[in-house]
Structures are given as C-alpha cells and as structure tokens.
Amino acid sequence: MNMFRKILTFCFIALTCGVVSAQQDTLRVRVMTYNLRFGELSSLEDLAYHIKSFKPDFVALEEVDVRTDRKRAPHQKGKDFIGELAYYTGMFGLYGKTIEYGGGYYGIGMLSKYPYITVEKTLLPNPDEKEQRALLQGLFEIDGDTLIFATTHLEVSSESLRNIQAQFICERFEDAPYPVIIGGDFNARHYSNVIVNIMSKSWFSATNDEFTFPAWEPIIKIDYLFARPMKGWKLVKTQTVHSQLSDHLPIVSDLIYVK
C-alpha cells in the first residue's frame, strides 16, 4: 500500500511539474535577420535555401527589391524578391516598399512560418529628407499564442536621424498588448547611442556583439534582434552566420518567452 501511495505521489508531482513547465514555457521562437544587398552577390534560390536551412519561424529582411532593373544586379532584373523567397522557403512573405527604384520597388520584408492576423507599414520620421525608411510589422498566430514581429532598416548617413527613428520605434511599441520581436539593419554600432541608450533601455537584446559587416571581413556590428517586454524573454542561443551570399552576415536566435 505504501508503495502504491509513493507511486501515486510521484506521478502527481511529475504531472504537476509538467503543467507548471508548460505554463511557464509559453512561447519558443527561432528568429532571423538578414540584409540581402538586393541580391547582388547571389541568386534568390541560394538565399532562400540558406534561410530555409536554419528552419526559422520569422525572418526580417532588408534591401529587398521587387521588379527593379538594377545595374549592379542584372541577374535579378524584374524579380519579385519577396514572392520568390516565400516560394522557395515555403513561408509566408510580407513586403513594405520604402522607395521606388529602377522601375520597381526597394524596401524591407519578412518571412513567416505562421499566418498573419494583421500587417502594417509605417514610414519612419525623416525630417532631413534622406532616403525614406520604414517599419514593417505583423501580428501573428503561433499555436495559440500571439506575437508581433517587425523589421526595419534605419538611416545610414545620419546618427541624429537614426536616434529619432529608433526612439519612434520604441514609442510605437511602448504599450504593445503582445510580445514583440524586431530585427533589422540599424546602421548603428553596438556602442552607439541608438543601441546603448535607446534600444537597450527598453528592449531585450536577442543577439551578441559579434560583427556582421562586411561579410568577407566583419569589422562592425550593425544588424540586431531585439524583443520586448524586457522581462520574460530568455536568449537560448544566438549565431552570427558566416556566409557570403550578401555583404551582411545573417543572425539566427532562439528565444523563449515566459509570462
């Protein structure tokens, strides 16, 4: 009889621990950010298969052409980057135009393993009238959970404008009702004001300090993944992937969110 009670007690404890673990471990995601350099250095098929090999749930994409005629990438003439990348990876594709270029569009995009609920593109502040930048965000269903995933590409030539754009992004998600992950090319070094005093003050850092640019001899880090709220996220693993299909190295991170 005592042995039977011990077995029952053990089963109860095991079951209880399993339930608690399931409740705490509410959301697991693998996310990626990748600046494609408008496909100048590779084919869309190679980029897609490279992305697919990491089995990401979400991918933030920058420097994405759609139906352009770009002299530096004649082999990509007229191609719909986001459509083809979605096709070859088997993921859903979303696109946000930032400017018109070469008879087509240039901008940012994302790939998702999961269907979206809503999607929205917002133009970032541009008081200096530099190249227009944008924020692309989607609300996604993930096996009973809900997540906001976003991508952006900040101004390259003005630190003050990057500060303004990063602050705008922080304020936009300040009262977000769901967990948020953002990836992108922030054009800001890891010790810059944008990263240290703006993003890192209100976002959980989902990368390390490994350099990401240029791909053939990385000397600076300008590509990042962040999540919010700051509490609740855990970085399980992050990897800066050394490949030369673009001039940027992609980053892949595994995250857990515990409510």
C-alpha positions in Angstrom: 0.0 0.0 0.0 2.8 2.4 0.9 4.5 1.6 -2.4 1.2 2.4 -4.2 1.0 5.7 -2.5 4.5 6.5 -3.3 3.8 5.8 -7.0 0.7 8.0 -6.9 2.7 10.8 -5.2 5.5 10.6 -7.8 3.0 10.7 -10.7 1.2 13.7 -9.2 4.5 15.6 -8.7 5.6 14.7 -12.3 2.3 15.8 -13.7 2.2 19.0 -11.7 5.8 19.9 -12.7 4.9 19.2 -16.3 1.9 21.5 -16.1 3.9 24.3 -14.5 6.7 23.9 -17.1 4.1 24.1 -19.9 2.6 27.2 -18.4 5.9 28.9 -18.0 7.4 27.9 -21.3 4.7 29.6 -23.2 6.4 30.7 -26.4 9.5 29.4 -28.3 10.6 31.1 -31.5 13.6 31.0 -33.8 14.1 34.4 -35.5 16.5 35.6 -38.1 17.5 39.0 -39.6 19.3 39.3 -43.0 20.2 42.2 -45.2 20.2 40.8 -48.7 22.1 43.6 -50.5 19.4 43.4 -53.2 20.6 40.0 -54.3 23.8 41.4 -55.9 26.1 38.6 -54.7 23.9 35.5 -55.1 20.7 34.0 -56.5 17.3 34.2 -54.8 17.3 30.4 -54.8 20.6 30.3 -52.9 19.4 32.9 -50.4 16.2 31.1 -49.9 17.8 27.7 -49.3 20.3 29.3 -46.9 17.5 30.8 -44.9 15.4 27.6 -45.0 18.3 25.5 -43.7 18.0 27.2 -40.3 14.3 26.5 -40.0 13.3 29.9 -38.7 9.9 30.9 -37.6 10.4 34.5 -38.6 12.9 36.3 -40.8 13.4 40.1 -41.0 14.7 41.1 -44.5 16.3 44.3 -45.6 17.4 45.7 -49.0 14.6 43.8 -50.8 13.9 44.6 -54.5 10.6 43.9 -56.3 10.6 44.2 -60.1 13.5 46.5 -60.3 16.1 46.9 -63.0 19.3 47.5 -61.0 22.6 47.8 -62.9 24.6 46.3 -60.0 22.4 43.2 -60.0 21.3 42.5 -63.6 20.6 38.8 -62.9 17.8 39.9 -60.6 16.1 42.1 -63.2 12.3 42.2 -62.8 12.2 39.6 -60.0 9.8 39.7 -57.1 12.2 39.0 -54.2 9.6 38.5 -51.5 7.4 36.3 -53.7 10.3 34.1 -54.8 11.8 33.8 -51.3 8.4 32.9 -49.9 8.0 30.3 -52.6 11.4 28.7 -52.2 11.3 28.7 -48.4 7.7 27.6 -48.1 7.0 30.5 -45.8 4.5 33.4 -45.9 6.0 36.6 -47.3 5.2 40.3 -46.5 6.6 43.3 -48.1 7.0 47.0 -47.3 8.1 49.4 -50.0 10.3 52.3 -48.9 11.1 53.9 -52.2 10.6 53.5 -55.9 13.7 52.4 -57.7 14.7 51.2 -61.2 11.1 50.9 -62.4 10.1 48.8 -59.3 10.4 48.9 -55.6 13.0 48.8 -52.9 12.3 48.2 -49.2 12.0 45.7 -46.4 10.2 42.4 -45.9 9.6 39.4 -43.7 9.1 35.7 -44.0 6.9 33.9 -41.5 6.1 30.2 -40.8 2.8 31.3 -39.4 -0.2 33.2 -40.9 -0.6 36.8 -40.0 -3.7 38.4 -38.4 -2.8 42.0 -39.5 0.1 43.7 -41.2 1.1 47.4 -41.2 3.8 49.5 -42.8 4.7 52.8 -41.1 7.1 55.4 -42.6 9.8 56.4 -40.1 10.5 60.1 -39.3 12.6 61.8 -42.0 13.0 65.5 -41.1 16.3 65.7 -43.0 14.6 64.3 -46.2 17.1 61.5 -46.5 16.2 58.2 -48.2 12.8 57.2 -46.8 12.9 54.4 -44.2 10.0 52.3 -42.8 8.9 49.9 -40.1 7.0 46.7 -41.2 5.1 44.9 -38.5 2.8 41.9 -38.4 0.6 40.3 -35.8 0.9 36.5 -35.9 -0.9 33.5 -34.5 1.6 30.9 -33.1 -0.1 27.7 -31.9 -2.5 29.6 -29.6 -0.1 32.5 -28.8 0.1 35.9 -30.4 3.3 37.7 -31.4 4.2 40.9 -33.1 7.2 40.5 -35.4 8.7 43.6 -37.1 11.6 44.6 -39.3 13.3 47.9 -40.1 16.3 49.5 -41.8 17.5 52.8 -40.2 19.2 55.7 -41.9 22.8 55.1 -42.9 24.3 58.6 -43.1 23.0 60.5 -40.1 23.4 59.5 -36.5 20.9 62.1 -35.3 18.3 60.8 -37.7 18.9 57.2 -36.5 18.3 58.4 -33.0 15.0 59.9 -33.9 13.9 56.8 -35.9 14.9 54.4 -33.1 13.1 56.5 -30.5 10.0 56.5 -32.7 10.1 52.6 -32.8 10.4 52.4 -29.1 7.5 54.7 -28.5 5.4 52.8 -31.1 5.7 49.5 -29.2 5.7 51.0 -25.7 2.1 49.8 -25.0 2.1 46.8 -27.2 -0.5 44.3 -26.0 1.6 41.3 -27.1 5.3 40.3 -27.0 7.3 42.0 -29.8 10.4 40.9 -31.7 12.1 43.3 -34.1 15.0 42.5 -36.4 16.9 44.7 -38.8 19.9 46.7 -40.1 20.1 49.5 -37.6 23.2 51.0 -39.3 24.4 51.6 -35.7 27.4 50.1 -34.0 27.0 48.2 -30.8 28.4 51.0 -28.7 26.4 53.8 -30.4 23.7 55.9 -28.7 21.0 54.1 -30.7 21.9 50.7 -29.3 23.1 51.6 -25.8 20.8 54.4 -24.8 17.7 53.9 -26.8 17.1 50.3 -27.8 18.8 48.6 -24.9 17.0 50.8 -22.4 13.6 49.3 -23.2 14.3 46.1 -25.3 15.8 42.7 -24.5 18.9 42.1 -26.6 18.5 38.9 -28.6 22.0 38.9 -30.2 25.6 39.2 -29.0 28.3 41.6 -30.1 29.8 39.6 -33.0 30.5 41.7 -36.1 28.1 41.4 -39.0 29.6 43.7 -41.7 31.2 43.3 -44.2 30.6 39.6 -44.6 34.0 38.8 -46.1 35.9 40.5 -43.2 33.5 41.7 -40.5 34.7 44.7 -38.5 31.5 46.3 -37.2 28.1 45.1 -36.0 25.0 46.9 -37.4 22.5 44.1 -37.5 20.3 43.3 -34.5 17.4 41.4 -33.0 15.5 42.8 -30.0 12.5 41.7 -28.0 10.1 43.3 -25.5 9.0 43.4 -22.8 12.4 43.3 -21.3 11.3 40.8 -18.6 10.2 37.4 -19.7 12.5 36.8 -22.6 15.4 34.4 -22.5 18.0 34.0 -25.1 18.7 30.3 -25.6 21.2 30.5 -28.4 22.3 33.1 -31.0 24.5 32.7 -34.0 26.1 35.1 -36.5 26.3 33.0 -39.6 29.4 33.3 -41.7 28.4 33.2 -45.3 29.0 35.5 -48.3 25.7 35.4 -50.1 25.3 39.1 -49.1 27.6 41.8 -47.7 25.9 41.3 -44.3 26.0 38.2 -42.1 22.6 36.9 -41.0 21.8 36.4 -37.4 19.7 33.5 -36.0 18.5 33.5 -32.4 16.4 31.0 -30.4 14.2 32.7 -27.8 11.8 31.7 -25.1 9.2 34.0 -23.6 7.8 33.2 -20.2 4.8 35.2 -19.0 
